[in-house]
Amino acid sequence: MEIATPRDRSGTFDPELVGKRERVLNDELDRKILGLYGLGLSYADISTHIREIYGVETNDAVINAVTNTVIEDLRAWQTRALEPVYPIVWMDAAFFKIKHQER
């Protein structure tokens, strides 16, 4: 992801999401974005949550860049070969309160 920072002759500009001379977002922020995306939230909802949590504005391009990092892995997982048999154990129970000898 290319990041274009404005020229700052006096050295007072400090980016909020990506530090100076860095090319990746904060790993914690990436995990939050991916977690919210995995829950099915829209880009607008993710942006709202990030603003509420961190107080930082994000746009769709930033969220899209983060979610695109896992799309290839997601596609590979979705198209993986499935096992012919998956063992499953189903346990069920029912509890009944009964009165026994006046107790």
N, C-alpha and C positions, 0 to 999 in steps of 0.2 A: 504494500500500500504506500503510495507516494504521499508525502505530507509537505505541503507548501506553507512555510512559516513566513510571515511578513518580515521585511527588513527592519531592524531595530538598531539604529546607530548608537543609542545611549545604553543598550543592554538591559532595558527595563521590562521587556516582554517575557512573560512566563506562561507557556501553554498550560491549560488546565488538564486535558486528558493525556497528552503524550508529552513527556519531558523533552527538553532541548536535546537535539542530536539522537533521539530515540525513534525507532520505527514501529514499535508495537505498543498497543495499549497496555494498560495495567492488567496483569494476569487475573487479578480478582475481578476486575470489571468485565473482562472477557467471559469469565465463568458465570457471572451474574447475567450477562446478556444471553449466553447460550442456555442457561437454565430457564430464563423467562421465555425464550423462543421455543424451547422444548415443551413448555407448558401450553403452547399454542397462542401466546400473546402476539398481537400485531406490533409492527414497528412503532406505531404511535404510542401504544400502551407501554412498550419497553422503554421508550424515550421518557415517558412520564415517570415511570418507576425509577429510572436512573437519576432523573432530576430530583425526585423526592429523597432518594437514598444519599446521593453524593452532592447534590446541589450543582450538577454540571449539565449543560445542554448537550445533547447528542442529536445527530440528524440521521436520516435513513441510510445515507451512504456509509456512515461509520458502523451502524448496526448490520448492514448488508455485508460489509467487509468481514466482520467478525463471524457472522453465521456462515459465510461462504467457506471458511476454513474447515468446517466439518462436513460440508455437503458431500465431498468425495467419500469420506468414511461412511456416511449415512447411506449413500447409494450402494457401496460395497456390502454393508450389513443387510440392506433390504434385498439384495440379489444373491445372498449367500446360499449355498446348498444346505437344505435341511436334512436332519437325521431322519431315517425311516421310522424310528420309534422313539418316543419320549416317555419314560416311566413316570407315572403320576400316582401319588398316594392320596386318597380322599378319606378324611376322617370326619365323622360327624358325631354329635352327642346331643342328648336331650336330658335336661335335669328337671325333676319334678319334686316339689315339696310335698311330703306326705306326713300325716300324723300317725305316729306309732306309739301305742301305750300311753296316750295322753301327753305326749311330749311334742 
